[in-house]
């Protein structure tokens, strides 16, 4: 069976203006966001300042001619919430302009990768992350989840109420 890895590319561009809406699909479930950040750590290996990975939350910005309606229509989740880039970065979270390169990604999602971003959660200071992904070690995964949960609570509080499409 042929399998193509997912790769994350950082786009060299500044964040859109602070008033630009950020769409956070499926917002509101703390455990879901923590699980996604832990699960995707390996895809973000090498993006950390020391060569490790980063824990990140995927979002889309209303920018570059892509409307909120187009983003909501493209994504499979049935709910979303809004915040602004200014609120997110003002609260101390990092923001990376990223594109996901994956041959299996839905064409509608591939079409909006130019407005894909990742909110970077505070790093876990654990030397095991230099060589291991959290899912490779139960104790490291538990430490990552415990570390991330309060940061995710703080992040999700920046988003408006969950809306259904």
MODELLER restraints for C-alpha pairs under 7 A, 6 or more apart:
rsr = mdl.restraints
at = mdl.atoms
rsr.add(forms.Gaussian(group=physical.xy_distance, feature=features.Distance(at['CA:4:A'], at['CA:103:A']), mean=6.91, stdev=0.5))
rsr.add(forms.Gaussian(group=physical.xy_distance, feature=features.Distance(at['CA:5:A'], at['CA:102:A']), mean=6.85, stdev=0.5))
rsr.add(forms.Gaussian(group=physical.xy_distance, feature=features.Distance(at['CA:6:A'], at['CA:43:A']), mean=6.84, stdev=0.5))
rsr.add(forms.Gaussian(group=physical.xy_distance, feature=features.Distance(at['CA:6:A'], at['CA:100:A']), mean=6.92, stdev=0.5))
rsr.add(forms.Gaussian(group=physical.xy_distance, feature=features.Distance(at['CA:6:A'], at['CA:101:A']), mean=5.74, stdev=0.5))
rsr.add(forms.Gaussian(group=physical.xy_distance, feature=features.Distance(at['CA:6:A'], at['CA:102:A']), mean=4.77, stdev=0.5))
rsr.add(forms.Gaussian(group=physical.xy_distance, feature=features.Distance(at['CA:7:A'], at['CA:43:A']), mean=6.43, stdev=0.5))
rsr.add(forms.Gaussian(group=physical.xy_distance, feature=features.Distance(at['CA:7:A'], at['CA:100:A']), mean=5.96, stdev=0.5))
rsr.add(forms.Gaussian(group=physical.xy_distance, feature=features.Distance(at['CA:7:A'], at['CA:101:A']), mean=5.18, stdev=0.5))
rsr.add(forms.Gaussian(group=physical.xy_distance, feature=features.Distance(at['CA:7:A'], at['CA:102:A']), mean=6.68, stdev=0.5))
rsr.add(forms.Gaussian(group=physical.xy_distance, feature=features.Distance(at['CA:8:A'], at['CA:43:A']), mean=6.67, stdev=0.5))
rsr.add(forms.Gaussian(group=physical.xy_distance, feature=features.Distance(at['CA:8:A'], at['CA:44:A']), mean=6.65, stdev=0.5))
rsr.add(forms.Gaussian(group=physical.xy_distance, feature=features.Distance(at['CA:8:A'], at['CA:98:A']), mean=6.49, stdev=0.5))
rsr.add(forms.Gaussian(group=physical.xy_distance, feature=features.Distance(at['CA:8:A'], at['CA:99:A']), mean=5.80, stdev=0.5))
rsr.add(forms.Gaussian(group=physical.xy_distance, feature=features.Distance(at['CA:8:A'], at['CA:100:A']), mean=4.82, stdev=0.5))
rsr.add(forms.Gaussian(group=physical.xy_distance, feature=features.Distance(at['CA:8:A'], at['CA:101:A']), mean=6.20, stdev=0.5))
rsr.add(forms.Gaussian(group=physical.xy_distance, feature=features.Distance(at['CA:9:A'], at['CA:98:A']), mean=5.41, stdev=0.5))
rsr.add(forms.Gaussian(group=physical.xy_distance, feature=features.Distance(at['CA:9:A'], at['CA:99:A']), mean=5.19, stdev=0.5))
rsr.add(forms.Gaussian(group=physical.xy_distance, feature=features.Distance(at['CA:9:A'], at['CA:100:A']), mean=6.46, stdev=0.5))
rsr.add(forms.Gaussian(group=physical.xy_distance, feature=features.Distance(at['CA:10:A'], at['CA:96:A']), mean=6.82, stdev=0.5))
rsr.add(forms.Gaussian(group=physical.xy_distance, feature=features.Distance(at['CA:10:A'], at['CA:97:A']), mean=5.78, stdev=0.5))
rsr.add(forms.Gaussian(group=physical.xy_distance, feature=features.Distance(at['CA:10:A'], at['CA:98:A']), mean=4.46, stdev=0.5))
rsr.add(forms.Gaussian(group=physical.xy_distance, feature=features.Distance(at['CA:10:A'], at['CA:99:A']), mean=6.53, stdev=0.5))
rsr.add(forms.Gaussian(group=physical.xy_distance, feature=features.Distance(at['CA:11:A'], at['CA:97:A']), mean=5.29, stdev=0.5))
rsr.add(forms.Gaussian(group=physical.xy_distance, feature=features.Distance(at['CA:11:A'], at['CA:98:A']), mean=5.52, stdev=0.5))
rsr.add(forms.Gaussian(group=physical.xy_distance, feature=features.Distance(at['CA:13:A'], at['CA:97:A']), mean=6.83, stdev=0.5))
rsr.add(forms.Gaussian(group=physical.xy_distance, feature=features.Distance(at['CA:15:A'], at['CA:97:A']), mean=6.98, stdev=0.5))
rsr.add(forms.Gaussian(group=physical.xy_distance, feature=features.Distance(at['CA:16:A'], at['CA:63:A']), mean=6.90, stdev=0.5))
rsr.add(forms.Gaussian(group=physical.xy_distance, feature=features.Distance(at['CA:18:A'], at['CA:84:A']), mean=6.14, stdev=0.5))
rsr.add(forms.Gaussian(group=physical.xy_distance, feature=features.Distance(at['CA:18:A'], at['CA:85:A']), mean=5.01, stdev=0.5))
rsr.add(forms.Gaussian(group=physical.xy_distance, feature=features.Distance(at['CA:18:A'], at['CA:86:A']), mean=4.11, stdev=0.5))
rsr.add(forms.Gaussian(group=physical.xy_distance, feature=features.Distance(at['CA:19:A'], at['CA:84:A']), mean=5.86, stdev=0.5))
rsr.add(forms.Gaussian(group=physical.xy_distance, feature=features.Distance(at['CA:19:A'], at['CA:85:A']), mean=6.86, stdev=0.5))
rsr.add(forms.Gaussian(group=physical.xy_distance, feature=features.Distance(at['CA:19:A'], at['CA:86:A']), mean=6.68, stdev=0.5))
rsr.add(forms.Gaussian(group=physical.xy_distance, feature=features.Distance(at['CA:20:A'], at['CA:61:A']), mean=6.65, stdev=0.5))
rsr.add(forms.Gaussian(group=physical.xy_distance, feature=features.Distance(at['CA:20:A'], at['CA:62:A']), mean=6.00, stdev=0.5))
rsr.add(forms.Gaussian(group=physical.xy_distance, feature=features.Distance(at['CA:20:A'], at['CA:63:A']), mean=6.84, stdev=0.5))
rsr.add(forms.Gaussian(group=physical.xy_distance, feature=features.Distance(at['CA:20:A'], at['CA:84:A']), mean=5.75, stdev=0.5))
rsr.add(forms.Gaussian(group=physical.xy_distance, feature=features.Distance(at['CA:20:A'], at['CA:85:A']), mean=6.33, stdev=0.5))
rsr.add(forms.Gaussian(group=physical.xy_distance, feature=features.Distance(at['CA:21:A'], at['CA:61:A']), mean=5.77, stdev=0.5))
rsr.add(forms.Gaussian(group=physical.xy_distance, feature=features.Distance(at['CA:21:A'], at['CA:62:A']), mean=5.51, stdev=0.5))
rsr.add(forms.Gaussian(group=physical.xy_distance, feature=features.Distance(at['CA:21:A'], at['CA:82:A']), mean=6.27, stdev=0.5))
rsr.add(forms.Gaussian(group=physical.xy_distance, feature=features.Distance(at['CA:21:A'], at['CA:83:A']), mean=5.71, stdev=0.5))
rsr.add(forms.Gaussian(group=physical.xy_distance, feature=features.Distance(at['CA:21:A'], at['CA:84:A']), mean=4.65, stdev=0.5))
rsr.add(forms.Gaussian(group=physical.xy_distance, feature=features.Distance(at['CA:21:A'], at['CA:85:A']), mean=6.66, stdev=0.5))
rsr.add(forms.Gaussian(group=physical.xy_distance, feature=features.Distance(at['CA:22:A'], at['CA:59:A']), mean=6.40, stdev=0.5))
rsr.add(forms.Gaussian(group=physical.xy_distance, feature=features.Distance(at['CA:22:A'], at['CA:60:A']), mean=5.61, stdev=0.5))
rsr.add(forms.Gaussian(group=physical.xy_distance, feature=features.Distance(at['CA:22:A'], at['CA:61:A']), mean=4.38, stdev=0.5))
rsr.add(forms.Gaussian(group=physical.xy_distance, feature=features.Distance(at['CA:22:A'], at['CA:62:A']), mean=6.37, stdev=0.5))
rsr.add(forms.Gaussian(group=physical.xy_distance, feature=features.Distance(at['CA:22:A'], at['CA:82:A']), mean=5.64, stdev=0.5))
rsr.add(forms.Gaussian(group=physical.xy_distance, feature=features.Distance(at['CA:22:A'], at['CA:83:A']), mean=5.30, stdev=0.5))
rsr.add(forms.Gaussian(group=physical.xy_distance, feature=features.Distance(at['CA:22:A'], at['CA:84:A']), mean=5.39, stdev=0.5))
rsr.add(forms.Gaussian(group=physical.xy_distance, feature=features.Distance(at['CA:22:A'], at['CA:85:A']), mean=6.25, stdev=0.5))
rsr.add(forms.Gaussian(group=physical.xy_distance, feature=features.Distance(at['CA:23:A'], at['CA:59:A']), mean=5.69, stdev=0.5))
rsr.add(forms.Gaussian(group=physical.xy_distance, feature=features.Distance(at['CA:23:A'], at['CA:60:A']), mean=5.18, stdev=0.5))
rsr.add(forms.Gaussian(group=physical.xy_distance, feature=features.Distance(at['CA:23:A'], at['CA:61:A']), mean=6.04, stdev=0.5))
rsr.add(forms.Gaussian(group=physical.xy_distance, feature=features.Distance(at['CA:23:A'], at['CA:80:A']), mean=6.57, stdev=0.5))
rsr.add(forms.Gaussian(group=physical.xy_distance, feature=features.Distance(at['CA:23:A'], at['CA:81:A']), mean=5.94, stdev=0.5))
rsr.add(forms.Gaussian(group=physical.xy_distance, feature=features.Distance(at['CA:23:A'], at['CA:82:A']), mean=5.03, stdev=0.5))
rsr.add(forms.Gaussian(group=physical.xy_distance, feature=features.Distance(at['CA:23:A'], at['CA:83:A']), mean=6.93, stdev=0.5))
rsr.add(forms.Gaussian(group=physical.xy_distance, feature=features.Distance(at['CA:24:A'], at['CA:59:A']), mean=5.11, stdev=0.5))
rsr.add(forms.Gaussian(group=physical.xy_distance, feature=features.Distance(at['CA:24:A'], at['CA:60:A']), mean=6.89, stdev=0.5))
rsr.add(forms.Gaussian(group=physical.xy_distance, feature=features.Distance(at['CA:24:A'], at['CA:80:A']), mean=5.46, stdev=0.5))
rsr.add(forms.Gaussian(group=physical.xy_distance, feature=features.Distance(at['CA:24:A'], at['CA:81:A']), mean=5.26, stdev=0.5))
rsr.add(forms.Gaussian(group=physical.xy_distance, feature=features.Distance(at['CA:24:A'], at['CA:82:A']), mean=6.20, stdev=0.5))
rsr.add(forms.Gaussian(group=physical.xy_distance, feature=features.Distance(at['CA:25:A'], at['CA:77:A']), mean=6.11, stdev=0.5))
rsr.add(forms.Gaussian(group=physical.xy_distance, feature=features.Distance(at['CA:25:A'], at['CA:79:A']), mean=5.89, stdev=0.5))
rsr.add(forms.Gaussian(group=physical.xy_distance, feature=features.Distance(at['CA:25:A'], at['CA:80:A']), mean=4.04, stdev=0.5))
rsr.add(forms.Gaussian(group=physical.xy_distance, feature=features.Distance(at['CA:25:A'], at['CA:81:A']), mean=6.37, stdev=0.5))
rsr.add(forms.Gaussian(group=physical.xy_distance, feature=features.Distance(at['CA:26:A'], at['CA:77:A']), mean=5.88, stdev=0.5))
rsr.add(forms.Gaussian(group=physical.xy_distance, feature=features.Distance(at['CA:26:A'], at['CA:78:A']), mean=6.96, stdev=0.5))
rsr.add(forms.Gaussian(group=physical.xy_distance, feature=features.Distance(at['CA:26:A'], at['CA:79:A']), mean=4.99, stdev=0.5))
rsr.add(forms.Gaussian(group=physical.xy_distance, feature=features.Distance(at['CA:26:A'], at['CA:80:A']), mean=5.08, stdev=0.5))
rsr.add(forms.Gaussian(group=physical.xy_distance, feature=features.Distance(at['CA:27:A'], at['CA:80:A']), mean=5.61, stdev=0.5))
rsr.add(forms.Gaussian(group=physical.xy_distance, feature=features.Distance(at['CA:27:A'], at['CA:81:A']), mean=5.80, stdev=0.5))
rsr.add(forms.Gaussian(group=physical.xy_distance, feature=features.Distance(at['CA:27:A'], at['CA:162:A']), mean=6.27, stdev=0.5))
rsr.add(forms.Gaussian(group=physical.xy_distance, feature=features.Distance(at['CA:28:A'], at['CA:156:A']), mean=6.46, stdev=0.5))
rsr.add(forms.Gaussian(group=physical.xy_distance, feature=features.Distance(at['CA:28:A'], at['CA:162:A']), mean=6.64, stdev=0.5))
rsr.add(forms.Gaussian(group=physical.xy_distance, feature=features.Distance(at['CA:30:A'], at['CA:152:A']), mean=6.40, stdev=0.5))
rsr.add(forms.Gaussian(group=physical.xy_distance, feature=features.Distance(at['CA:30:A'], at['CA:153:A']), mean=6.47, stdev=0.5))
rsr.add(forms.Gaussian(group=physical.xy_distance, feature=features.Distance(at['CA:34:A'], at['CA:145:A']), mean=6.37, stdev=0.5))
rsr.add(forms.Gaussian(group=physical.xy_distance, feature=features.Distance(at['CA:34:A'], at['CA:148:A']), mean=6.35, stdev=0.5))
rsr.add(forms.Gaussian(group=physical.xy_distance, feature=features.Distance(at['CA:34:A'], at['CA:149:A']), mean=6.30, stdev=0.5))
rsr.add(forms.Gaussian(group=physical.xy_distance, feature=features.Distance(at['CA:34:A'], at['CA:152:A']), mean=6.83, stdev=0.5))
rsr.add(forms.Gaussian(group=physical.xy_distance, feature=features.Distance(at['CA:37:A'], at['CA:55:A']), mean=5.07, stdev=0.5))
rsr.add(forms.Gaussian(group=physical.xy_distance, feature=features.Distance(at['CA:37:A'], at['CA:56:A']), mean=5.31, stdev=0.5))
rsr.add(forms.Gaussian(group=physical.xy_distance, feature=features.Distance(at['CA:37:A'], at['CA:57:A']), mean=6.09, stdev=0.5))
rsr.add(forms.Gaussian(group=physical.xy_distance, feature=features.Distance(at['CA:38:A'], at['CA:55:A']), mean=6.53, stdev=0.5))
rsr.add(forms.Gaussian(group=physical.xy_distance, feature=features.Distance(at['CA:38:A'], at['CA:134:A']), mean=6.51, stdev=0.5))
rsr.add(forms.Gaussian(group=physical.xy_distance, feature=features.Distance(at['CA:39:A'], at['CA:135:A']), mean=6.82, stdev=0.5))
rsr.add(forms.Gaussian(group=physical.xy_distance, feature=features.Distance(at['CA:41:A'], at['CA:53:A']), mean=5.89, stdev=0.5))
rsr.add(forms.Gaussian(group=physical.xy_distance, feature=features.Distance(at['CA:41:A'], at['CA:54:A']), mean=5.96, stdev=0.5))
rsr.add(forms.Gaussian(group=physical.xy_distance, feature=features.Distance(at['CA:41:A'], at['CA:55:A']), mean=5.53, stdev=0.5))
rsr.add(forms.Gaussian(group=physical.xy_distance, feature=features.Distance(at['CA:41:A'], at['CA:133:A']), mean=6.55, stdev=0.5))
rsr.add(forms.Gaussian(group=physical.xy_distance, feature=features.Distance(at['CA:42:A'], at['CA:53:A']), mean=6.54, stdev=0.5))
rsr.add(forms.Gaussian(group=physical.xy_distance, feature=features.Distance(at['CA:42:A'], at['CA:133:A']), mean=5.71, stdev=0.5))
rsr.add(forms.Gaussian(group=physical.xy_distance, feature=features.Distance(at['CA:44:A'], at['CA:53:A']), mean=4.88, stdev=0.5))
rsr.add(forms.Gaussian(group=physical.xy_distance, feature=features.Distance(at['CA:44:A'], at['CA:54:A']), mean=5.66, stdev=0.5))
rsr.add(forms.Gaussian(group=physical.xy_distance, feature=features.Distance(at['CA:45:A'], at['CA:52:A']), mean=5.37, stdev=0.5))
rsr.add(forms.Gaussian(group=physical.xy_distance, feature=features.Distance(at['CA:45:A'], at['CA:53:A']), mean=3.61, stdev=0.5))
rsr.add(forms.Gaussian(group=physical.xy_distance, feature=features.Distance(at['CA:45:A'], at['CA:54:A']), mean=6.72, stdev=0.5))
rsr.add(forms.Gaussian(group=physical.xy_distance, feature=features.Distance(at['CA:46:A'], at['CA:52:A']), mean=5.05, stdev=0.5))
rsr.add(forms.Gaussian(group=physical.xy_distance, feature=features.Distance(at['CA:46:A'], at['CA:53:A']), mean=5.20, stdev=0.5))
rsr.add(forms.Gaussian(group=physical.xy_distance, feature=features.Distance(at['CA:47:A'], at['CA:53:A']), mean=5.32, stdev=0.5))
rsr.add(forms.Gaussian(group=physical.xy_distance, feature=features.Distance(at['CA:47:A'], at['CA:54:A']), mean=6.26, stdev=0.5))
rsr.add(forms.Gaussian(group=physical.xy_distance, feature=features.Distance(at['CA:48:A'], at['CA:54:A']), mean=5.40, stdev=0.5))
rsr.add(forms.Gaussian(group=physical.xy_distance, feature=features.Distance(at['CA:52:A'], at['CA:129:A']), mean=6.28, stdev=0.5))
rsr.add(forms.Gaussian(group=physical.xy_distance, feature=features.Distance(at['CA:52:A'], at['CA:130:A']), mean=5.10, stdev=0.5))
rsr.add(forms.Gaussian(group=physical.xy_distance, feature=features.Distance(at['CA:54:A'], at['CA:120:A']), mean=6.73, stdev=0.5))
rsr.add(forms.Gaussian(group=physical.xy_distance, feature=features.Distance(at['CA:54:A'], at['CA:123:A']), mean=6.70, stdev=0.5))
rsr.add(forms.Gaussian(group=physical.xy_distance, feature=features.Distance(at['CA:55:A'], at['CA:120:A']), mean=6.01, stdev=0.5))
rsr.add(forms.Gaussian(group=physical.xy_distance, feature=features.Distance(at['CA:55:A'], at['CA:121:A']), mean=5.55, stdev=0.5))
rsr.add(forms.Gaussian(group=physical.xy_distance, feature=features.Distance(at['CA:55:A'], at['CA:123:A']), mean=7.00, stdev=0.5))
rsr.add(forms.Gaussian(group=physical.xy_distance, feature=features.Distance(at['CA:56:A'], at['CA:118:A']), mean=5.67, stdev=0.5))
rsr.add(forms.Gaussian(group=physical.xy_distance, feature=features.Distance(at['CA:56:A'], at['CA:119:A']), mean=5.36, stdev=0.5))
rsr.add(forms.Gaussian(group=physical.xy_distance, feature=features.Distance(at['CA:56:A'], at['CA:120:A']), mean=4.47, stdev=0.5))
rsr.add(forms.Gaussian(group=physical.xy_distance, feature=features.Distance(at['CA:56:A'], at['CA:121:A']), mean=5.64, stdev=0.5))
rsr.add(forms.Gaussian(group=physical.xy_distance, feature=features.Distance(at['CA:57:A'], at['CA:118:A']), mean=5.29, stdev=0.5))
rsr.add(forms.Gaussian(group=physical.xy_distance, feature=features.Distance(at['CA:57:A'], at['CA:119:A']), mean=5.03, stdev=0.5))
rsr.add(forms.Gaussian(group=physical.xy_distance, feature=features.Distance(at['CA:57:A'], at['CA:120:A']), mean=6.58, stdev=0.5))
rsr.add(forms.Gaussian(group=physical.xy_distance, feature=features.Distance(at['CA:58:A'], at['CA:117:A']), mean=6.05, stdev=0.5))
rsr.add(forms.Gaussian(group=physical.xy_distance, feature=features.Distance(at['CA:58:A'], at['CA:118:A']), mean=4.59, stdev=0.5))
rsr.add(forms.Gaussian(group=physical.xy_distance, feature=features.Distance(at['CA:58:A'], at['CA:119:A']), mean=6.46, stdev=0.5))
rsr.add(forms.Gaussian(group=physical.xy_distance, feature=features.Distance(at['CA:59:A'], at['CA:116:A']), mean=6.00, stdev=0.5))
rsr.add(forms.Gaussian(group=physical.xy_distance, feature=features.Distance(at['CA:59:A'], at['CA:117:A']), mean=5.30, stdev=0.5))
rsr.add(forms.Gaussian(group=physical.xy_distance, feature=features.Distance(at['CA:59:A'], at['CA:118:A']), mean=5.84, stdev=0.5))
rsr.add(forms.Gaussian(group=physical.xy_distance, feature=features.Distance(at['CA:60:A'], at['CA:115:A']), mean=5.53, stdev=0.5))
rsr.add(forms.Gaussian(group=physical.xy_distance, feature=features.Distance(at['CA:60:A'], at['CA:116:A']), mean=4.54, stdev=0.5))
rsr.add(forms.Gaussian(group=physical.xy_distance, feature=features.Distance(at['CA:60:A'], at['CA:117:A']), mean=5.74, stdev=0.5))
rsr.add(forms.Gaussian(group=physical.xy_distance, feature=features.Distance(at['CA:61:A'], at['CA:115:A']), mean=5.39, stdev=0.5))
rsr.add(forms.Gaussian(group=physical.xy_distance, feature=features.Distance(at['CA:61:A'], at['CA:116:A']), mean=6.54, stdev=0.5))
rsr.add(forms.Gaussian(group=physical.xy_distance, feature=features.Distance(at['CA:62:A'], at['CA:68:A']), mean=5.65, stdev=0.5))
rsr.add(forms.Gaussian(group=physical.xy_distance, feature=features.Distance(at['CA:63:A'], at['CA:115:A']), mean=6.38, stdev=0.5))
rsr.add(forms.Gaussian(group=physical.xy_distance, feature=features.Distance(at['CA:64:A'], at['CA:115:A']), mean=6.93, stdev=0.5))
rsr.add(forms.Gaussian(group=physical.xy_distance, feature=features.Distance(at['CA:74:A'], at['CA:108:A']), mean=5.08, stdev=0.5))
rsr.add(forms.Gaussian(group=physical.xy_distance, feature=features.Distance(at['CA:74:A'], at['CA:109:A']), mean=5.64, stdev=0.5))
rsr.add(forms.Gaussian(group=physical.xy_distance, feature=features.Distance(at['CA:75:A'], at['CA:109:A']), mean=6.40, stdev=0.5))
rsr.add(forms.Gaussian(group=physical.xy_distance, feature=features.Distance(at['CA:78:A'], at['CA:164:A']), mean=5.74, stdev=0.5))
rsr.add(forms.Gaussian(group=physical.xy_distance, feature=features.Distance(at['CA:78:A'], at['CA:165:A']), mean=5.77, stdev=0.5))
rsr.add(forms.Gaussian(group=physical.xy_distance, feature=features.Distance(at['CA:79:A'], at['CA:162:A']), mean=6.34, stdev=0.5))
rsr.add(forms.Gaussian(group=physical.xy_distance, feature=features.Distance(at['CA:79:A'], at['CA:163:A']), mean=5.33, stdev=0.5))
rsr.add(forms.Gaussian(group=physical.xy_distance, feature=features.Distance(at['CA:79:A'], at['CA:164:A']), mean=4.31, stdev=0.5))
rsr.add(forms.Gaussian(group=physical.xy_distance, feature=features.Distance(at['CA:79:A'], at['CA:165:A']), mean=5.93, stdev=0.5))
rsr.add(forms.Gaussian(group=physical.xy_distance, feature=features.Distance(at['CA:80:A'], at['CA:162:A']), mean=5.51, stdev=0.5))
rsr.add(forms.Gaussian(group=physical.xy_distance, feature=features.Distance(at['CA:80:A'], at['CA:163:A']), mean=5.37, stdev=0.5))
rsr.add(forms.Gaussian(group=physical.xy_distance, feature=features.Distance(at['CA:80:A'], at['CA:164:A']), mean=6.52, stdev=0.5))
rsr.add(forms.Gaussian(group=physical.xy_distance, feature=features.Distance(at['CA:81:A'], at['CA:159:A']), mean=5.88, stdev=0.5))
rsr.add(forms.Gaussian(group=physical.xy_distance, feature=features.Distance(at['CA:81:A'], at['CA:160:A']), mean=5.58, stdev=0.5))
rsr.add(forms.Gaussian(group=physical.xy_distance, feature=features.Distance(at['CA:81:A'], at['CA:161:A']), mean=5.95, stdev=0.5))
rsr.add(forms.Gaussian(group=physical.xy_distance, feature=features.Distance(at['CA:81:A'], at['CA:162:A']), mean=4.80, stdev=0.5))
rsr.add(forms.Gaussian(group=physical.xy_distance, feature=features.Distance(at['CA:81:A'], at['CA:163:A']), mean=6.04, stdev=0.5))
rsr.add(forms.Gaussian(group=physical.xy_distance, feature=features.Distance(at['CA:82:A'], at['CA:159:A']), mean=5.23, stdev=0.5))
rsr.add(forms.Gaussian(group=physical.xy_distance, feature=features.Distance(at['CA:82:A'], at['CA:160:A']), mean=5.37, stdev=0.5))
rsr.add(forms.Gaussian(group=physical.xy_distance, feature=features.Distance(at['CA:83:A'], at['CA:158:A']), mean=6.22, stdev=0.5))
rsr.add(forms.Gaussian(group=physical.xy_distance, feature=features.Distance(at['CA:83:A'], at['CA:159:A']), mean=4.64, stdev=0.5))
rsr.add(forms.Gaussian(group=physical.xy_distance, feature=features.Distance(at['CA:83:A'], at['CA:160:A']), mean=6.28, stdev=0.5))
rsr.add(forms.Gaussian(group=physical.xy_distance, feature=features.Distance(at['CA:87:A'], at['CA:158:A']), mean=6.66, stdev=0.5))
rsr.add(forms.Gaussian(group=physical.xy_distance, feature=features.Distance(at['CA:88:A'], at['CA:158:A']), mean=6.80, stdev=0.5))
rsr.add(forms.Gaussian(group=physical.xy_distance, feature=features.Distance(at['CA:89:A'], at['CA:95:A']), mean=6.94, stdev=0.5))
rsr.add(forms.Gaussian(group=physical.xy_distance, feature=features.Distance(at['CA:93:A'], at['CA:119:A']), mean=6.48, stdev=0.5))
rsr.add(forms.Gaussian(group=physical.xy_distance, feature=features.Distance(at['CA:93:A'], at['CA:120:A']), mean=5.94, stdev=0.5))
rsr.add(forms.Gaussian(group=physical.xy_distance, feature=features.Distance(at['CA:93:A'], at['CA:121:A']), mean=6.11, stdev=0.5))
rsr.add(forms.Gaussian(group=physical.xy_distance, feature=features.Distance(at['CA:94:A'], at['CA:119:A']), mean=5.66, stdev=0.5))
rsr.add(forms.Gaussian(group=physical.xy_distance, feature=features.Distance(at['CA:94:A'], at['CA:120:A']), mean=4.75, stdev=0.5))
rsr.add(forms.Gaussian(group=physical.xy_distance, feature=features.Distance(at['CA:94:A'], at['CA:121:A']), mean=6.97, stdev=0.5))
rsr.add(forms.Gaussian(group=physical.xy_distance, feature=features.Distance(at['CA:95:A'], at['CA:117:A']), mean=6.72, stdev=0.5))
rsr.add(forms.Gaussian(group=physical.xy_distance, feature=features.Distance(at['CA:95:A'], at['CA:118:A']), mean=5.68, stdev=0.5))
rsr.add(forms.Gaussian(group=physical.xy_distance, feature=features.Distance(at['CA:95:A'], at['CA:119:A']), mean=4.63, stdev=0.5))
rsr.add(forms.Gaussian(group=physical.xy_distance, feature=features.Distance(at['CA:95:A'], at['CA:120:A']), mean=5.81, stdev=0.5))
rsr.add(forms.Gaussian(group=physical.xy_distance, feature=features.Distance(at['CA:96:A'], at['CA:117:A']), mean=5.49, stdev=0.5))
rsr.add(forms.Gaussian(group=physical.xy_distance, feature=features.Distance(at['CA:96:A'], at['CA:118:A']), mean=5.19, stdev=0.5))
rsr.add(forms.Gaussian(group=physical.xy_distance, feature=features.Distance(at['CA:96:A'], at['CA:119:A']), mean=6.53, stdev=0.5))
rsr.add(forms.Gaussian(group=physical.xy_distance, feature=features.Distance(at['CA:97:A'], at['CA:116:A']), mean=6.34, stdev=0.5))
rsr.add(forms.Gaussian(group=physical.xy_distance, feature=features.Distance(at['CA:97:A'], at['CA:117:A']), mean=4.47, stdev=0.5))
rsr.add(forms.Gaussian(group=physical.xy_distance, feature=features.Distance(at['CA:97:A'], at['CA:118:A']), mean=6.57, stdev=0.5))
rsr.add(forms.Gaussian(group=physical.xy_distance, feature=features.Distance(at['CA:98:A'], at['CA:116:A']), mean=5.72, stdev=0.5))
rsr.add(forms.Gaussian(group=physical.xy_distance, feature=features.Distance(at['CA:98:A'], at['CA:117:A']), mean=5.04, stdev=0.5))
rsr.add(forms.Gaussian(group=physical.xy_distance, feature=features.Distance(at['CA:98:A'], at['CA:118:A']), mean=6.49, stdev=0.5))
rsr.add(forms.Gaussian(group=physical.xy_distance, feature=features.Distance(at['CA:99:A'], at['CA:113:A']), mean=5.24, stdev=0.5))
rsr.add(forms.Gaussian(group=physical.xy_distance, feature=features.Distance(at['CA:99:A'], at['CA:114:A']), mean=6.72, stdev=0.5))
rsr.add(forms.Gaussian(group=physical.xy_distance, feature=features.Distance(at['CA:99:A'], at['CA:116:A']), mean=5.93, stdev=0.5))
rsr.add(forms.Gaussian(group=physical.xy_distance, feature=features.Distance(at['CA:100:A'], at['CA:113:A']), mean=6.88, stdev=0.5))
rsr.add(forms.Gaussian(group=physical.xy_distance, feature=features.Distance(at['CA:121:A'], at['CA:151:A']), mean=6.88, stdev=0.5))
rsr.add(forms.Gaussian(group=physical.xy_distance, feature=features.Distance(at['CA:124:A'], at['CA:144:A']), mean=6.71, stdev=0.5))
rsr.add(forms.Gaussian(group=physical.xy_distance, feature=features.Distance(at['CA:124:A'], at['CA:147:A']), mean=6.67, stdev=0.5))
rsr.add(forms.Gaussian(group=physical.xy_distance, feature=features.Distance(at['CA:134:A'], at['CA:140:A']), mean=5.23, stdev=0.5))
rsr.add(forms.Gaussian(group=physical.xy_distance, feature=features.Distance(at['CA:134:A'], at['CA:141:A']), mean=4.40, stdev=0.5))
rsr.add(forms.Gaussian(group=physical.xy_distance, feature=features.Distance(at['CA:134:A'], at['CA:144:A']), mean=6.97, stdev=0.5))
rsr.add(forms.Gaussian(group=physical.xy_distance, feature=features.Distance(at['CA:135:A'], at['CA:141:A']), mean=5.76, stdev=0.5))
